[in-house]
Amino acid sequence: MTKPSALSIAATKLNQLPEAIRQFAMSKAFGSKIKYAGHSGIRFESLSNTECVVSIKNKKKVQNHIGGVHAAAMALLAETATGFVFGMNVPGDKLPLIKKMDIDYVKRSTGDMRAVATLTDEQIQHIQSADKGEVVVPVMITDEANVEPIKASMTWAWVSKR
């Protein structure tokens, strides 16, 4: 049996909170640990070992020159969603690392944005059983009009902590 990560332990406790305060508590807790995500206003809607859902409001601090969510903020949204679902499964004695970001900006976005990152049971088993390795974590990013303005996937790796 592998030792769970600190993220997994924290998320388990936060998921036990009443639904009315869960998203706020998750966003505050995780935003204080990942400063850039917190500063940018990433909101955690849900987090489990198979899925992470995060969103960002189209506010001035994350806008580009045409009033949409900035490309870097969209990448942050994708990285946050994939990193957290990945991190939920990395054993406590391993170090999670982003290895590659694949992002194609295909359409202009409208309004707020939402990202949903998922892992399969096979990916989870591989992460929890191999000493080191990597997985490609898919993420679907939609805007307020339910359009997918970017296509993204992130490659995450894990190695033993030194």
Secondary structure, 3 states (H helix, E strand, C coil): CCCCCHHHHHHHHHCCCCHHHHHHHHHHHHHHHCHHHHHHCCEEEEECCCEEEEEECCCHHHECCCCCECHHHHHHHHHHHHHHHHHCCCCCCEEEEEEEEEEEECCCCCCCEEEEEECCHHHHHHHHHCCCEEEEEEEEEEECCCCCCEEEEEEEEEEECC
